[in-house]
Amino acid sequence: VPDPAAAPRWEPQPLSYQELQSERTEVPVSRLLDETALGRPGKEDSAGCGQLVWVGEPVVFGRADSIAGKYGVWMKDPEPVPPFTRDNTWRVDTVGTEVRQLFQYEEAEQLARGYPAKVHILPRPLESTGAVIYRGGLFFQPRHSRSVARYDLRGETITAEREIPGAGYHGQYPYSWGGYTDIDLAVDETGLWVIYSTEKARGAIVLSKLDPETLEIRRTWETNIRKRGVANSFLICGTLYTVSSYSAPNATINFAYDTATGSSRALSIPFENRFRYLSMLDYNPAERRLFAWDSFNMVTYPVRLSRA
């Protein structure tokens, strides 16, 4: 295992603390109570779910200082398994052909300072920025495959791997920025998802709900949203949301597809790409925030949901 001190150093963004402070002071207690009353994310009954109505300004947590960190993934587990907690933070720098290092931090502040508590070496290199952490596992797409795999964080082994039938991979149906983002994993209040496309779907986004232990596909939905036409996507409460651009500073959340009704609708919710190169975007249902990687920068976005 590499010396943690030798891992690429992170430089904290100077304004991040001030931004976090202003974010707190601008939110009235009454609204916080209202939002808390919406429910406790992570429960199977999806209590407290609603439709996305607002995305706040990005809050910067850290910055990569090597080219390997131009694109990446950073995340927390919304339903951790001991000995891990919701404070544990995880990061993968995804520039390179043999991406195997998963950096583990005790908390986000440690990540911002640049020194991981541990470095996991994955048995298989991963592809692109679609990985997620959920229920004690790293779910990722092994390089040059249409499969998804589960790496157990405690046992440090791959415990499940399954091919996604017909899924495009390695540049067949990526998001608009490219980066081999053909297969994207996501987590919401209802569980684990995989976002992809197939030749049968003619490049439209296909969604499948996965069993987090076996990776068996439980159900699949085919949308009418062209995958190459959007910059990224995420799920909240069983609804897929897409982002219009990875580089425009004033982008929008431009489409929603509701798996409960099988219908899509156009949206125009403002979304800021502050650093002009969004390569990863995921929702954390425990924190009710979006986690993103924007040109070397790790950021989060607060979100607000309507009452269902």
Backbone torsions as a table, in degrees:
resi	resn	phi	psi	omega
1	VAL	NA	130.8	-178.4
2	PRO	-61.6	153.5	175.5
3	ASP	-64.4	121.8	-178.9
4	PRO	-55.4	-32.1	-178.3
5	ALA	-66.5	-19.7	-178.7
6	ALA	-86.8	-4.4	-179.5
7	ALA	-66.6	152.4	-179.8
8	PRO	-54.8	134.6	-175.3
9	ARG	-81.9	145.4	175.5
10	TRP	-103.1	138.0	174.7
11	GLU	-106.4	119.0	179.8
12	PRO	-60.9	142.1	176.5
13	GLN	-74.2	127.4	-171.7
14	PRO	-55.7	-36.0	-173.4
15	LEU	-92.0	0.4	-171.2
16	SER	-61.2	-40.8	-178.2
17	TYR	-66.8	-43.4	179.0
18	GLN	-62.0	-40.6	179.7
19	GLU	-63.6	-40.2	180.0
20	LEU	-65.3	-40.3	178.2
21	GLN	-61.4	-47.3	-177.4
22	SER	-65.8	-34.3	178.1
23	GLU	-60.9	-39.9	-179.1
24	ARG	-70.1	-44.8	-174.2
25	THR	-71.2	-22.2	-178.4
26	GLU	-83.5	-10.2	-177.1
27	VAL	-98.7	113.2	179.6
28	PRO	-63.7	148.6	179.5
29	VAL	-59.4	-37.0	-178.6
30	SER	-60.3	-38.8	-179.9
31	ARG	-69.9	-39.8	177.5
32	LEU	-59.9	-40.9	178.8
33	LEU	-65.6	-40.8	178.1
34	ASP	-60.7	-44.9	-176.7
35	GLU	-69.1	-35.8	176.8
36	THR	-65.0	-37.2	-178.8
37	ALA	-68.8	-14.9	178.0
38	LEU	-61.2	-24.4	178.8
39	GLY	139.5	177.1	-179.0
40	ARG	-110.7	105.3	-176.5
41	PRO	-57.0	151.2	176.8
42	GLY	102.9	-11.5	178.3
43	LYS	-82.0	146.3	-176.4
44	GLU	-66.3	-24.2	-177.6
45	ASP	-80.8	-0.1	176.6
46	SER	59.3	26.7	178.4
47	ALA	-57.2	139.1	177.9
48	GLY	85.5	8.9	-180.0
49	CYS	-78.3	157.3	177.6
50	GLY	-165.7	-172.0	179.6
51	GLN	-95.9	144.7	178.4
52	LEU	-66.9	128.1	-179.7
53	VAL	-124.2	-12.7	-175.1
54	TRP	-160.1	138.9	171.7
55	VAL	-124.2	126.6	-177.2
56	GLY	-81.2	-175.2	178.8
57	GLU	-72.7	150.1	179.7
58	PRO	-69.0	141.7	175.0
59	VAL	-111.9	123.7	-173.6
60	VAL	-87.6	130.3	178.3
61	PHE	-104.7	-27.9	-178.1
62	GLY	-175.2	174.5	-177.5
63	ARG	-144.6	135.7	176.2
64	ALA	-78.9	144.1	-178.4
65	ASP	-114.3	12.0	175.1
66	SER	-126.9	159.5	-176.4
67	ILE	-61.2	-26.0	179.1
68	ALA	-61.2	-21.4	-178.0
69	GLY	-101.4	16.6	175.3
70	LYS	-62.6	-41.7	173.0
71	TYR	-115.8	151.1	178.2
72	GLY	-176.7	-175.0	178.5
73	VAL	-134.8	135.2	169.2
74	TRP	-137.7	147.0	-167.8
75	MET	-164.5	163.9	170.3
76	LYS	-128.6	158.2	-179.4
77	ASP	-89.5	117.0	179.3
78	PRO	-71.1	-20.2	177.8
79	GLU	-134.5	70.7	-173.4
80	PRO	-68.8	157.0	177.0
81	VAL	-114.4	131.7	179.6
82	PRO	-52.8	143.7	11.4
83	PRO	-85.8	7.7	-176.1
84	PHE	-86.5	157.9	-178.4
85	THR	-131.0	176.5	177.0
86	ARG	-69.5	-15.8	177.8
87	ASP	-78.4	-27.6	179.0
88	ASN	-56.5	134.7	-178.4
89	THR	-122.9	144.2	-172.5
90	TRP	-130.2	147.4	-176.1
91	ARG	-147.3	141.7	172.1
92	VAL	-132.1	125.0	170.4
93	ASP	-85.4	124.0	-167.1
94	THR	-108.2	8.9	174.8
95	VAL	-81.2	125.3	-179.3
96	GLY	133.5	166.8	-177.3
97	THR	-97.2	-16.9	179.6
98	GLU	-124.2	69.5	-176.8
99	VAL	-85.2	106.6	-176.5
100	ARG	-128.5	-10.5	-173.7
101	GLN	-89.0	123.9	173.4
102	LEU	-112.9	114.4	-178.4
103	PHE	-89.1	132.0	-179.1
104	GLN	-111.8	132.0	179.6
105	TYR	-126.3	149.6	178.5
106	GLU	-69.3	-30.3	-179.2
107	GLU	-161.4	167.6	-177.1
108	ALA	-62.6	-32.8	-179.5
109	GLU	-64.3	-35.8	177.4
110	GLN	-66.5	-37.9	176.9
111	LEU	-61.5	-43.1	-179.6
112	ALA	-63.3	-31.6	179.3
113	ARG	-77.6	-21.2	170.7
114	GLY	104.3	2.4	-174.9
115	TYR	-119.6	108.3	180.0
116	PRO	-71.4	152.4	174.4
117	ALA	-75.7	-28.0	-177.4
118	LYS	-159.0	152.4	174.1
119	VAL	-121.2	116.7	175.4
120	HIS	-87.2	137.8	173.7
121	ILE	-105.7	111.3	-175.4
122	LEU	-69.2	141.7	178.3
123	PRO	-64.1	-26.1	178.7
124	ARG	-126.9	140.7	174.0
125	PRO	-68.2	147.9	-179.2
126	LEU	-102.5	161.2	-178.8
127	GLU	-106.2	124.0	167.1
128	SER	61.8	-152.1	-166.7
129	THR	-116.7	27.8	-174.2
130	GLY	-94.7	6.8	-173.7
131	ALA	-74.3	154.8	173.4
132	VAL	-140.0	158.0	172.4
133	ILE	-108.8	130.5	-176.7
134	TYR	-158.5	129.6	176.4
135	ARG	49.1	46.7	174.1
136	GLY	80.0	12.3	179.8
137	GLY	-133.3	150.9	168.3
138	LEU	-95.4	119.7	177.3
139	PHE	-101.2	126.4	-174.5
140	PHE	-150.8	166.2	175.3
141	GLN	-97.6	114.4	174.6
142	PRO	-61.5	145.4	-174.8
143	ARG	-58.4	143.0	177.4
144	HIS	55.6	40.9	178.5
145	SER	-145.5	161.8	172.3
146	ARG	-102.3	28.0	-178.8
147	SER	-103.4	161.6	166.9
148	VAL	-121.4	149.6	-176.5
149	ALA	-134.2	155.1	174.3
150	ARG	-114.9	120.5	175.4
151	TYR	-101.8	120.6	-178.5
152	ASP	-78.2	121.5	-174.5
153	LEU	-68.3	-31.3	-179.2
154	ARG	-83.1	-46.8	-178.7
155	GLY	-81.0	-16.1	178.6
156	GLU	57.9	40.4	176.4
157	THR	-138.9	160.9	173.7
158	ILE	-82.4	121.6	-175.2
159	THR	-103.3	-13.3	178.0
160	ALA	-157.4	147.9	174.5
161	GLU	-153.0	136.7	-177.1
162	ARG	-149.5	139.4	176.9
163	GLU	-78.5	140.1	174.5
164	ILE	-93.5	109.0	-170.9
165	PRO	-55.6	124.1	174.9
166	GLY	76.6	-0.8	-175.4
167	ALA	-65.7	133.7	172.5
168	GLY	-68.3	150.7	179.5
169	TYR	-152.7	161.5	177.2
170	HIS	53.0	48.6	172.1
171	GLY	99.9	7.1	178.5
172	GLN	-78.1	-48.0	-179.2
173	TYR	-136.7	65.2	179.2
174	PRO	-82.4	173.6	166.5
175	TYR	-68.3	173.6	-172.4
176	SER	-62.3	-26.2	-179.1
177	TRP	-81.2	-9.7	178.6
178	GLY	90.4	-127.5	174.4
179	GLY	64.0	21.4	-178.8
180	TYR	56.1	37.5	-177.6
181	THR	-87.3	41.7	-176.3
182	ASP	-69.7	-37.5	-176.1
183	ILE	-119.7	118.9	-173.9
184	ASP	-125.6	123.1	177.8
185	LEU	-92.4	152.1	-177.4
186	ALA	-149.9	155.8	177.4
187	VAL	-130.7	139.0	171.3
188	ASP	-139.2	-165.9	-178.1
189	GLU	-60.8	-23.4	-174.2
190	THR	-97.6	-10.1	177.5
191	GLY	138.0	-150.1	-172.3
192	LEU	-103.0	135.5	-177.5
193	TRP	-129.4	158.3	168.2
194	VAL	-129.5	134.8	-176.2
195	ILE	-113.8	127.0	-174.4
196	TYR	-161.3	-168.7	170.4
197	SER	-146.8	169.1	-177.9
198	THR	-138.7	165.9	175.6
199	GLU	-63.5	-38.0	178.9
200	LYS	-61.2	-37.9	-179.9
201	ALA	-81.8	-4.0	178.3
202	ARG	56.4	39.6	175.1
203	GLY	87.3	-1.6	175.9
204	ALA	-76.3	153.4	-179.7
205	ILE	-66.4	131.8	173.2
206	VAL	-114.0	137.9	-179.9
207	LEU	-117.5	133.4	173.6
208	SER	-129.9	136.8	174.4
209	LYS	-87.6	131.7	-175.2
210	LEU	-112.9	146.8	168.1
211	ASP	-75.6	122.3	-174.4
212	PRO	-69.6	-14.9	178.3
213	GLU	-91.1	-45.9	-174.2
214	THR	-102.8	-15.6	-174.4
215	LEU	66.3	15.7	174.4
216	GLU	-66.3	140.0	178.1
217	ILE	-77.2	122.4	-179.9
218	ARG	-87.0	-39.0	-179.3
219	ARG	-162.8	152.7	-177.4
220	THR	-131.6	142.2	176.2
221	TRP	-124.9	139.5	175.2
222	GLU	-110.4	122.0	-177.3
223	THR	-94.7	178.3	174.4
224	ASN	-109.9	21.8	-178.9
225	ILE	-100.2	120.1	-177.6
226	ARG	-70.8	125.3	-172.7
227	LYS	-66.8	-41.3	179.4
228	ARG	-68.0	-14.9	-177.5
229	GLY	-87.0	-4.9	179.2
230	VAL	-123.7	157.9	-173.4
231	ALA	-86.4	-30.2	-178.7
232	ASN	-172.7	174.6	178.5
233	SER	-156.0	164.4	178.7
234	PHE	-156.6	166.6	178.5
235	LEU	-119.5	141.7	171.4
236	ILE	-135.0	123.2	175.4
237	CYS	53.8	39.7	176.9
238	GLY	79.6	6.7	176.5
239	THR	-112.8	131.4	176.3
240	LEU	-85.8	133.8	175.7
241	TYR	-121.5	141.0	-179.6
242	THR	-119.1	155.8	-179.8
243	VAL	-108.9	138.8	-172.1
244	SER	-72.5	-36.4	-173.5
245	SER	-147.9	146.0	176.9
246	TYR	-92.6	-11.8	-173.4
247	SER	-125.2	-22.1	179.2
248	ALA	-68.4	130.0	-177.8
249	PRO	-62.5	-34.7	-179.9
250	ASN	-110.0	71.6	178.6
251	ALA	-84.3	-176.9	177.0
252	THR	-139.6	156.4	161.7
253	ILE	-79.3	111.0	-164.4
254	ASN	-107.5	-17.5	176.7
255	PHE	-141.5	153.5	171.7
256	ALA	-134.4	139.4	175.1
257	TYR	-125.5	119.0	-175.9
258	ASP	-95.0	114.4	-178.6
259	THR	-70.1	-20.5	179.5
260	ALA	-70.4	-32.7	-177.6
261	THR	-111.0	-14.0	-177.5
262	GLY	69.9	26.2	-177.4
263	SER	-124.7	153.0	178.3
264	SER	-118.1	158.9	177.6
265	ARG	-147.5	152.3	177.2
266	ALA	-81.0	144.2	178.4
267	LEU	-131.2	169.4	172.4
268	SER	-149.9	66.1	179.4
269	ILE	-94.9	120.4	-177.3
270	PRO	-57.0	139.4	179.9
271	PHE	-142.9	123.4	-174.3
272	GLU	-96.7	120.5	168.8
273	ASN	-93.9	85.2	-171.3
274	ARG	-63.1	-35.8	-174.7
275	PHE	-107.8	8.5	165.9
276	ARG	70.0	18.8	174.3
277	TYR	-155.7	82.5	-177.3
278	LEU	-82.0	115.0	-178.1
279	SER	-112.3	-11.1	-179.6
280	MET	-151.5	139.2	177.8
281	LEU	-151.3	121.6	-179.8
282	ASP	-141.5	151.3	177.9
283	TYR	-98.1	138.5	173.4
284	ASN	-111.3	108.9	-174.6
285	PRO	-68.9	-22.9	178.6
286	ALA	-73.9	-34.3	-178.6
287	GLU	-98.8	-9.6	-174.4
288	ARG	50.9	49.1	177.4
289	ARG	-138.3	155.2	169.1
290	LEU	-92.6	135.1	173.3
291	PHE	-103.8	135.3	-176.4
292	ALA	-143.0	157.2	173.8
293	TRP	-120.8	116.4	-173.4
294	ASP	-126.8	95.8	177.7
295	SER	46.4	72.3	178.9
296	PHE	78.3	-16.0	-173.1
297	ASN	-101.2	135.2	173.7
298	MET	-96.2	121.1	-175.9
299	VAL	-133.4	160.4	169.3
300	THR	-124.9	155.4	175.9
301	TYR	-125.4	127.2	170.9
302	PRO	-71.3	149.8	178.0
303	VAL	-130.3	159.7	175.1
304	ARG	-130.7	136.0	178.5
305	LEU	-110.8	147.1	172.6
306	SER	-76.3	160.6	174.1
307	ARG	-71.5	134.6	-177.0
308	ALA	-67.9	NA	NA
